[in-house]
Amino acid sequence: MSTLINVVSLPIMDRILAYIETKLESEMKVHPFIQWLVPSSEETSETAEKKLKSWIPCMVNFIMGFKDMNQSVLCYPETEANIDPLKAAINEHCKEDGNHWPWLLMDLKTLNLNPDTDWVTLIKFLWGSQTVGQRGAIYDFVRIVQKLQNPLLRLCFICTVEIYGHVMLSTTTELANIIEKETGKKLHYFGQTHLRHEEGHFHCSPTAENAKKEAWTRPLSEEDFEVGIGGVDEAIRIINNMFSELHEFALSSSSEKQA
């Protein structure tokens, strides 16, 4: 189990979030996939588009699975949300986050990644060996969420996933901006539209935001801390594996096209 350094005197929730921040600097930002995505000084719309197109198809399964997870697993039953403001706030976040997938469809068309494909070929790809990490990530996320019934700990899981997403989207948006500036083609899921919705890492109305702040003072035990950290570590491991698969897919795709 990972340990937290120099923050043991902080409240439990703050300790968990401080831990996530250390991971942001030590693992998230320096992952080879993220470093590879960063535009070079010589990046053009052509190279930026090729870079994005080389891995986006591999991520489709995860994005659509993430939609289902938000809409069916990460949220709480309405009966519980009606009596717990934090659960209601999480449900509001899930409703927003579970409806970003139409932007993906728009980007697939913009990038000409929507060819006529027979169903057999499509199914073999989406459920093939090249995308097993993307599918597995959703299954593993569901397993983690089911263990995090406490809404504060589930909120920590959400923040971990959202911070990782923000790191990736910040980088893809740089590429999308180059493409739009030079060609006029606008990307939404991998561009500014999505990034603007991710700035706060947690989507909810001012009323729900106040409920979240109030809930922050709820007591958590050291056992809760260990469970929360465990969920964060699992989420980070899963996303790192996802990123590695996307990176491998991108490099393999680029090599095949050059051959």
C-alpha positions, 0 to 999 in steps of 0.5 A: 500500500502506498504511503503519504509523506508530509501530509499526515496532519491533514484531514483524511480527504485532503490527504487523499487529494494531496496524494493524487497531486503527487501522482499527477507530477510523478506519474501522470504528466511524465507518462510516455504517451503524454510526452509523445502527444506533446506537440513539437516546435515543428508540429503542423496540422498534418502531423498533428492530425496523423498523431491523433488518428493513430490512436483514437480508434483504439480508445473508442471502446473505453469512451463509450464504456465510460458513458455507460459507467457514468450513467449506470454504475458510478451514480447512486440510486435516486432514493439515496441521492434524495437524502444525501446532498453529496450523492446527489452532486455525484449523480449530477456530475455523472449525468454531465460526464456521461453525455460527452460521447457525441463529441467523439462521433463528431471528431471521428467524422471530422478526422475521416475515421468513419469509413464504411466498415462491415460489422465483422471487421468492426467487431473483431477490432473493437473486441480484439487483442489491440483494445483489450486494455481499454475494455478491461479498464471499464470492467476494473473501474466498475469493480473499484466503484462497487467497493467505494460506497462511501460518497467521499471515497467515490469522489476521490476516485472521480477526481483521479479519473478526471485529473488524468483526463484533464492531463490528456485533453490539455495535450490533445487540445494543443494538437487540435488547436494547430489543426483548427488554425491551419485547416479550420477543422474543429475537434470537440471531444479532443479539443477545447469543447471538452477541455472547457467542461473538464476544468473543474474535474467535478461537474455540478451546479453551485448548489451541489458544489456547496453540498460537496464542500459541506460533505468535506467535513464528514469524518473519515477513519484511517481505514477509510483513508487506506480504502481511498488510497487503494482506489486511487492507486488502482485507478492510476494503475489502470489508466497507466496501462490504458495509456501504454496500450494507446501509445503502443497502438499509435506507434504500431499504426504509424509503423504500418502506414510507413511500411 
